[in-house]
Amino acid sequence: MERKSKAMAALACMALLALIGAGCARCTMVHAGQQEQAGQEQSESPEAATDEAKGSLEELLGSKWTSRDGKSAMSIVNGAFVERCGSNEEITYWTPEKTSADEGGFSESIWVSDSLTETQSPSIIRVDIADDGSLAATCDSFKLATSYVIDAPESAELSITGNVGYLASLANVDQAKIAECLQAHAGAKCPYAKAASWDGEIFIDANAERISSTFTLDDTRQIGVGYLKNFAAVCIAGLIIVILMIAFPLILGGIVGVNPGTGTSADAIANGLTYALQYLAMCILLILSLVKSGAWARDIVSGF
């Protein structure tokens, strides 16, 4: 039994390494596919690229949406749907595949997943255009609401911290121009950002006679935290699987010596049936635990 336990532990470790390796391979394949797609797009004419972008998720990047009941909000960023309801945040990662436009709007086939390391599944998002020009998005992959309505453009100003006046004097530009540039970038890339802080770094390109600098948006930090939580959930799920695979043969070994019996034939049959039922019950519990390991891991991470 000790050898069997060691063998099961070795198999569990190999399964965990295969899981991590599959996730890394998938990230590499996705990155390579994105580079190949970018190269193909650059070879097309500008007119073809513009027509393809019409009626697709690409032209909705940076937009804000609200559920019909007003309880949830969503933003569409590059490769992700970010949904919020109070302090709860859900991120669904998507990859576009094919768009079909019609008079009432467009439907786009996408591949979605809850994390960057999970296998993507097919889904469809539908965007309808109302008579007043507003948009309504419906997708079965949304988590906090079934459909969202696009928000009207907001005029809220972005709060900027740091010695931006010193940056403006060094770059010889108006401070209002810097604020305007940050406002436009935040509206397109991080629509839920409310503040931008200057990092205090300046990069000088003497050949191009250009000065550049970096700012940190508070919304970007939240998306990064969500990604780290998803990655931590995958690691915890793998740890749970390893523990289950190691504990399973040990528990079965304890079941064998629970009832030694009296040596009669009837007692032997009863012990055999009892052992078979206990073995079957343990196998069912093991399968259910392996299936629920991902949900347990997400529950653990969501508490932080």
C-alpha positions as CSV (number, residue, x, y, z in Angstrom):
1,M,0.0,0.0,0.0
2,E,2.9,2.3,0.7
3,R,4.2,1.8,-2.8
4,K,0.8,2.5,-4.2
5,S,0.6,5.7,-2.2
6,K,4.0,6.8,-3.6
7,A,2.9,5.9,-7.1
8,M,-0.4,7.9,-6.8
9,A,1.6,10.9,-5.4
10,A,4.0,10.8,-8.4
11,L,1.0,10.6,-10.8
12,A,-0.6,13.6,-9.0
13,C,2.6,15.7,-9.4
14,M,2.9,14.7,-13.1
15,A,-0.7,15.8,-13.6
16,L,0.0,19.2,-11.9
17,L,3.1,19.7,-14.1
18,A,1.0,18.8,-17.2
19,L,-1.7,21.3,-16.2
20,I,0.9,24.2,-15.7
21,G,2.6,23.2,-19.0
22,A,-0.6,23.2,-20.9
23,G,-1.5,26.7,-19.6
24,C,2.0,28.1,-20.6
25,A,1.7,26.4,-24.1
26,R,-1.8,27.9,-24.6
27,C,-0.5,31.4,-23.6
28,T,2.3,31.0,-26.1
29,M,0.0,29.8,-28.9
30,V,-2.4,32.7,-28.3
31,H,0.4,35.2,-28.3
32,A,1.7,33.8,-31.6
33,G,-1.8,33.8,-33.1
34,Q,-2.2,37.4,-32.2
35,Q,1.1,38.3,-33.8
36,E,0.2,36.4,-37.0
37,Q,-3.2,38.1,-37.1
38,A,-1.6,41.5,-36.6
39,G,0.7,40.9,-39.5
40,Q,-2.2,39.9,-41.8
41,E,-4.1,43.1,-40.8
42,Q,-1.2,45.3,-41.7
43,S,-1.0,43.8,-45.2
44,E,-4.6,44.7,-45.9
45,S,-5.7,48.0,-47.3
46,P,-6.9,50.8,-45.0
47,E,-10.4,50.7,-46.6
48,A,-10.7,46.9,-45.9
49,A,-9.6,47.3,-42.3
50,T,-12.1,50.1,-41.7
51,D,-15.0,48.1,-43.2
52,E,-14.1,45.1,-41.1
53,A,-14.0,47.2,-37.9
54,K,-17.6,48.4,-38.5
55,G,-20.2,46.6,-36.5
56,S,-17.8,44.6,-34.2
57,L,-16.5,44.6,-30.7
58,E,-13.4,46.5,-31.8
59,E,-15.3,49.7,-32.2
60,L,-16.9,49.3,-28.8
61,L,-13.6,49.1,-26.9
62,G,-13.6,51.5,-23.9
63,S,-17.4,51.8,-23.8
64,K,-19.4,51.7,-20.6
65,W,-22.6,49.7,-20.1
66,T,-25.3,49.4,-17.4
67,S,-27.6,46.5,-16.8
68,R,-31.3,47.0,-17.4
69,D,-32.1,46.8,-13.7
70,G,-29.3,49.3,-13.0
71,K,-27.5,47.1,-10.5
72,S,-24.5,46.1,-12.5
73,A,-22.0,47.9,-14.8
74,M,-19.7,46.6,-17.5
75,S,-16.9,47.9,-19.6
76,I,-15.5,46.4,-22.8
77,V,-11.7,46.5,-22.9
78,N,-9.3,44.8,-25.3
79,G,-9.9,41.1,-24.8
80,A,-12.1,41.3,-21.7
81,F,-15.5,42.1,-20.3
82,V,-15.2,43.7,-16.9
83,E,-18.4,43.5,-14.9
84,R,-19.0,45.2,-11.5
85,C,-21.7,45.1,-8.9
86,G,-20.7,46.9,-5.8
87,S,-17.5,45.4,-4.6
88,N,-17.9,42.3,-6.7
89,E,-15.9,42.2,-10.0
90,E,-16.1,39.5,-12.7
91,I,-13.7,39.4,-15.7
92,T,-14.5,37.3,-18.8
93,Y,-11.7,37.1,-21.3
94,W,-12.7,36.9,-25.0
95,T,-11.1,36.4,-28.3
96,P,-12.9,37.5,-31.5
97,E,-13.6,35.1,-34.3
98,K,-16.3,36.2,-36.8
99,T,-18.7,39.1,-37.1
100,S,-22.1,39.1,-38.9
101,A,-23.8,42.4,-39.3
102,D,-27.4,43.1,-40.2
103,E,-29.8,46.1,-40.2
104,G,-30.6,45.7,-36.5
105,G,-27.0,45.4,-35.3
106,F,-24.4,42.7,-35.4
107,S,-23.6,39.3,-33.9
108,E,-20.0,38.2,-33.2
109,S,-18.7,34.8,-32.5
110,I,-16.2,34.8,-29.7
111,W,-14.2,32.4,-27.6
112,V,-14.5,33.1,-23.8
113,S,-12.8,31.9,-20.6
114,D,-12.8,32.8,-16.9
115,S,-9.0,33.1,-16.8
116,L,-6.1,33.3,-19.3
117,T,-5.0,29.8,-18.5
118,E,-8.4,28.0,-19.0
119,T,-9.5,26.5,-22.2
120,Q,-11.8,28.8,-24.1
121,S,-15.4,27.9,-25.1
122,P,-17.4,29.3,-28.0
123,S,-20.0,32.0,-27.3
124,I,-21.9,34.7,-29.2
125,I,-22.5,38.3,-28.3
126,R,-25.4,40.2,-29.9
127,V,-25.5,44.0,-30.1
128,D,-28.8,45.6,-31.2
129,I,-29.3,49.2,-32.3
130,A,-32.4,50.9,-31.0
131,D,-34.4,53.6,-32.8
132,D,-32.8,56.3,-30.7
133,G,-29.3,55.1,-31.6
134,S,-28.5,53.4,-28.3
135,L,-27.0,50.0,-28.1
136,A,-28.0,46.9,-26.1
137,A,-25.6,43.9,-25.7
138,T,-26.6,40.4,-24.8
139,C,-24.3,37.4,-24.2
140,D,-24.7,34.1,-22.4
141,S,-21.2,34.6,-21.0
142,F,-22.1,37.7,-19.0
143,K,-22.0,36.8,-15.3
144,L,-23.8,39.6,-13.4
145,A,-26.5,40.3,-15.9
146,T,-27.9,38.9,-19.1
147,S,-27.9,42.1,-21.1
148,Y,-26.5,45.7,-20.8
149,V,-27.4,49.0,-22.4
150,I,-24.6,51.4,-23.4
151,D,-24.2,54.5,-21.2
152,A,-24.4,58.0,-22.5
153,P,-21.0,59.8,-22.8
154,E,-19.8,61.2,-19.5
155,S,-18.2,64.6,-18.9
156,A,-16.5,63.7,-15.5
157,E,-13.0,64.9,-15.4
158,L,-10.1,62.6,-14.5
159,S,-8.3,63.4,-11.2
160,I,-4.6,63.9,-11.9
161,T,-2.0,63.7,-9.1
162,G,1.7,64.5,-9.1
163,N,3.8,67.5,-10.1
164,V,2.3,67.7,-13.6
165,G,3.1,71.4,-13.8
166,Y,6.8,70.5,-13.7
167,L,6.3,68.0,-16.4
168,A,4.5,70.6,-18.5
169,S,7.4,73.1,-18.1
170,L,9.9,70.5,-19.1
171,A,8.0,69.4,-22.1
172,N,7.1,73.0,-23.0
173,V,3.4,72.1,-23.3
174,D,0.2,73.4,-21.7
175,Q,-0.8,71.5,-18.6
176,A,-4.4,71.4,-19.9
177,K,-3.2,69.5,-23.0
178,I,-1.7,66.8,-20.8
179,A,-5.0,66.5,-18.9
180,E,-6.9,66.3,-22.2
181,C,-4.7,63.6,-23.5
182,L,-5.1,61.5,-20.3
183,Q,-8.8,62.0,-20.4
184,A,-9.0,60.7,-24.0
185,H,-6.8,57.7,-23.2
186,A,-8.7,56.7,-20.1
187,G,-12.0,56.9,-21.9
188,A,-10.8,54.6,-24.6
189,K,-8.7,52.1,-22.6
190,C,-9.8,52.3,-18.9
191,P,-13.3,53.7,-18.8
192,Y,-13.7,53.1,-15.0
193,A,-10.5,55.0,-14.1
194,K,-11.1,57.9,-11.8
195,A,-7.6,59.0,-11.1
196,A,-4.2,59.2,-12.8
197,S,-0.9,59.6,-11.0
198,W,2.3,60.8,-12.7
199,D,5.2,58.3,-12.2
200,G,7.8,61.0,-12.1
201,E,9.7,59.5,-15.0
202,I,10.7,61.3,-18.3
203,F,12.0,59.6,-21.4
204,I,13.9,61.7,-24.0
205,D,14.3,60.7,-27.6
206,A,17.0,63.0,-28.9
207,N,16.8,61.7,-32.5
208,A,13.0,62.2,-32.8
209,E,13.2,65.3,-30.6
210,R,10.4,63.9,-28.4
211,I,9.8,63.8,-24.7
212,S,7.5,61.1,-23.2
213,S,6.3,60.1,-19.7
214,T,4.1,57.6,-18.0
215,F,1.0,57.8,-15.8
216,T,-0.7,55.1,-13.7
217,L,-4.5,54.7,-13.9
218,D,-6.2,53.2,-10.8
219,D,-8.5,51.0,-13.0
220,T,-5.6,49.2,-14.5
221,R,-4.5,48.1,-11.1
222,Q,-7.9,46.5,-10.4
223,I,-7.7,44.4,-13.7
224,G,-4.2,43.3,-12.7
225,V,-5.4,42.2,-9.3
226,G,-8.2,40.2,-11.0
227,Y,-5.7,38.4,-13.2
228,L,-3.5,37.5,-10.2
229,K,-6.5,36.2,-8.4
230,N,-7.4,34.0,-11.4
231,F,-3.8,32.7,-11.6
232,A,-3.8,32.0,-7.8
233,A,-7.1,30.1,-8.1
234,V,-5.6,27.8,-10.8
235,C,-2.6,27.1,-8.5
236,I,-4.8,26.4,-5.5
237,A,-7.0,24.1,-7.6
238,G,-3.9,22.1,-8.6
239,L,-2.8,21.9,-5.0
240,I,-6.3,20.6,-3.9
241,I,-6.0,17.9,-6.7
242,V,-2.6,16.8,-5.5
243,I,-3.8,16.5,-1.8
244,L,-6.9,14.5,-2.9
245,M,-4.8,12.1,-5.0
246,I,-2.3,11.5,-2.1
247,A,-5.1,11.1,0.5
248,F,-7.3,8.8,-1.6
249,P,-5.1,5.6,-1.4
250,L,-4.3,6.3,2.3
251,I,-8.0,6.4,3.1
252,L,-8.7,3.2,1.1
253,G,-5.9,1.5,3.0
254,G,-7.6,2.3,6.3
255,I,-10.9,0.9,5.1
256,V,-9.3,-2.6,4.5
257,G,-8.5,-3.2,8.2
258,V,-11.6,-1.6,9.8
259,N,-13.5,-4.9,10.4
260,P,-11.4,-8.1,10.5
261,G,-14.5,-10.3,10.9
262,T,-15.0,-13.7,12.7
263,G,-13.9,-16.0,9.8
264,T,-17.3,-17.4,8.8
265,S,-18.4,-17.4,5.2
266,A,-21.4,-15.1,6.0
267,D,-19.2,-12.7,7.7
268,A,-16.7,-12.7,4.8
269,I,-19.6,-11.9,2.3
270,A,-20.8,-9.1,4.6
271,N,-17.3,-7.7,4.9
272,G,-16.9,-7.9,1.1
273,L,-20.1,-6.0,0.4
274,T,-19.2,-3.4,3.0
275,Y,-15.8,-2.9,1.5
276,A,-17.2,-2.6,-2.0
277,L,-19.8,0.0,-0.9
278,Q,-17.2,2.0,1.0
279,Y,-14.8,1.8,-2.0
280,L,-17.6,3.0,-4.4
281,A,-18.5,5.8,-2.0
282,M,-14.9,7.0,-1.8
283,C,-14.5,6.9,-5.6
284,I,-17.7,9.0,-5.9
285,L,-16.4,11.5,-3.3
286,L,-13.1,11.7,-5.1
287,I,-14.7,12.5,-8.5
288,L,-17.0,15.1,-6.9
289,S,-14.0,16.7,-5.1
290,L,-12.0,16.8,-8.3
291,V,-14.8,18.5,-10.2
292,K,-15.4,21.0,-7.4
293,S,-11.8,21.8,-6.8
294,G,-11.9,24.8,-9.2
295,A,-15.0,26.3,-7.5
296,W,-13.4,25.8,-4.0
297,A,-10.2,27.5,-5.2
298,R,-12.2,30.5,-6.6
299,D,-14.1,30.8,-3.3
300,I,-10.8,30.8,-1.4
301,V,-9.3,33.6,-3.6
302,S,-12.5,35.7,-3.6
303,G,-12.2,36.2,0.2
304,F,-9.0,38.3,-0.3
